[in-house]
Amino acid sequence: MTAFTIPGLSDKQGAEVAELLQKALSRYNDLHLTLKHVHWNVVGPNFIGVHEMIDPQVELVRGYADEVAERIAALGASPKGTPGAILNDRTWDDYSVGRDTVQAHLAALDLVYTGVIEDTRKSIGRLEELDLVSQDMLIGHAGELEKFQWFVRAHLENSGGQLANDGEDTEKGAAGKAKGGS
């Protein structure tokens, strides 16, 4: 650990901001790996549209990880981008859908985005008191993540506004319901 942080923050504040951002870094690293998994394993009608929709999301989320890691370093901490760091920070289960249909993956991915967005919004709330610069960065990320979730949900929504995975709280349950299995 270095002996400095961002001017205007105490060492304690800098350490707390870095800890919040480390959790965001792990979320983003996990999300971009999950998105690539979906990209490689989605099959069926509309395959190519979804396959091609995922890659820009991967690239943006990788960019978020880099931006967050650089902010952690600027705060005087050491960003951790290893698989072990992801596992250490993880409060969620590993993505549970393998090779499956567009609807199945998008239904499961909707739940992934919900978790990432909820955790990001919690961090935004805490950063209100600590560091408005880091908060602003996460606010920008949240807006794009929410747009990505909208892209996913557009594939799951019927004309009445109902999502095909409505009421499901597990990825496998959401995938099964979206395919008409439950």
HELIX and SHEET records of a PDB file:
HELIX    1   1 ASP A   11  ASN A   41  1                                  31    
HELIX    2   2 PHE A   47  ALA A   74  1                                  28    
HELIX    3   3 PRO A   83  ASP A   89  1                                   7    
HELIX    4   4 VAL A  102  LEU A  130  1                                  29    
HELIX    5   5 LEU A  132  LEU A  156  1                                  25    
HELIX    6   6 GLU A  171  ALA A  178  1                                   8    
SHEET    1   A 2 VAL A  42  VAL A  43  0                                        
SHEET    2   A 2 ASP A 100  THR A 101  1                                        
END                                                                             
